[in-house]
């Protein structure tokens, strides 16, 4: 049997999905897309999952699309129809970006090495990005005559502003993880020796927190990008109405008053 191209492991409430094509820097194929989406869907449906971590095997996180995979490779026949890259995006990358944005638990990208093209934007589409100091981010699209995808055109200007977004997307330069943290593209850059322990600690912390509130926080921040100030205030009030009747709110207040650690259960 062929080895899985996405390895799934779970420890406590944390489910880790590891992209497993290290010989190709975990670049995307149709098979990897299928396994990753199945893994995300299964994690979304599992009551015992309270945080998802996405990482890569070997020295890379994800180098983006495998350009030799059917559906992405240019048609060798110059007289034949061109490869429809848009169809590839709509089949795989749009559903992936939307799945990450709609996960009912927080998603942590553990970027252990190079994250290029759609691999970089998949990471940026997660809730929190922690990168090893040896990692880098590359918007490699223009190098092969394409435009940033997997949500990059939406994510980049919101993360780092229009000027930096255009510079990153047009020039396609390698951005070291330390610089990515400095400009606000990612949450944290960690020394390589401490990387796994830091990822595990953050994931465990997220898994112990009130999941519904974490997901509602993501939704509030994303929704506010399309709202005026008054609209954002109204959305906050609506979310608080829902959360205020939850077990976790009652537990959080009771724990605070009793000066004890809370036990959150909602999902």
Secondary structure by P-SEA (a helix, b strand, c coil): cccccbbbbbcccbbbbbbccccccccccaaaaaaaaaaaaaaaacccccbbbbbbccccccccccccccccccccccccccccaaaaaaacaaaaaaaaacccbbbbbbccccccaaaaaaaaaccbbbbccccccccccccccccccccccccccccccaaaaaaaaaccccccaaaaaaaccccccccccaaaaaaaaaaaaaaacaaaaaaaaaaaaaaaaaccaaaaaaaaaaaaaaaaacaaaaaaaaaaaacbbbbbccc
